[in-house]
Amino acid sequence: MEAIFDIYFLEALVNGLLLAGVLALLALGLNLIFGVIDVVWICYAELVMCGMYGVYFLYTGGLPLILACVITILLVALLGFLLHYLVIQPVLDAEPVNQLLVTGGVLFFLQSLATLLFGIDFRNIGLRLPILEFQDMYFSFARVLAFAVALIGMIGLYLFLSKTYLGTAIRAIHQDREIMALMGVDAKKVYLLTSAIGGGLAG
């Protein structure tokens, strides 16, 4: 009985860690935007929704899955860029409550638009993936794959932020906006880039 409990516990623990990896990537994107731009995007989950619909329609439309994912990431990154340019940038100096109301408006707009265009029916891409077995424990290959992709995304973001000029500029803006402005760093461009990266991580 105790052995069975241990197996179920380990299986639940590993599955939880696999899911946590994906959620960590999403949290990283949201935290990047908030840390640099100092605006909470409460509509961030809707960018994830747009990414899911993007993969669904591109893949069911005939594109290979990897290509559909890459295109979706780029499209959601563009959406993040446009959201900042059109919606967030005009309220950067506004009160935090007004910023929340604006991003909340985007949240309801995207939800309503998705409901209007696609309905409320459950959709999936119909991809059949195997179940992995290890020591009498079973794991979804989809979760393992999602965790691996999330891990690659986190490592890629770390390398970008630590090894490139643009990444260094993003970290510098996060630490001291005024000093970076005096040094000639264009904060608006950094904000747009950060929003695009955050959107790409949501995609």
Secondary structure, DSSP 8 states (H G I E B T S, - for coil): -HHHHHHHHHHHHHHHHHHHHHHHHHHHHHHHHHHHH----TTHHHHHHHHHHHHHHHHHTT--HHHHHHHHHHHHHHHHHHHIIIIIGGGTTS-HHHHHHHHHHHHHHHHHHHHHHH-S----------EEEETTEEEEHHHHHHHHHHHHHHHHHHHHHHHSHHHHHHHHHHH-HHHHHHTT--HHHHHHHHHHHHHHHH-
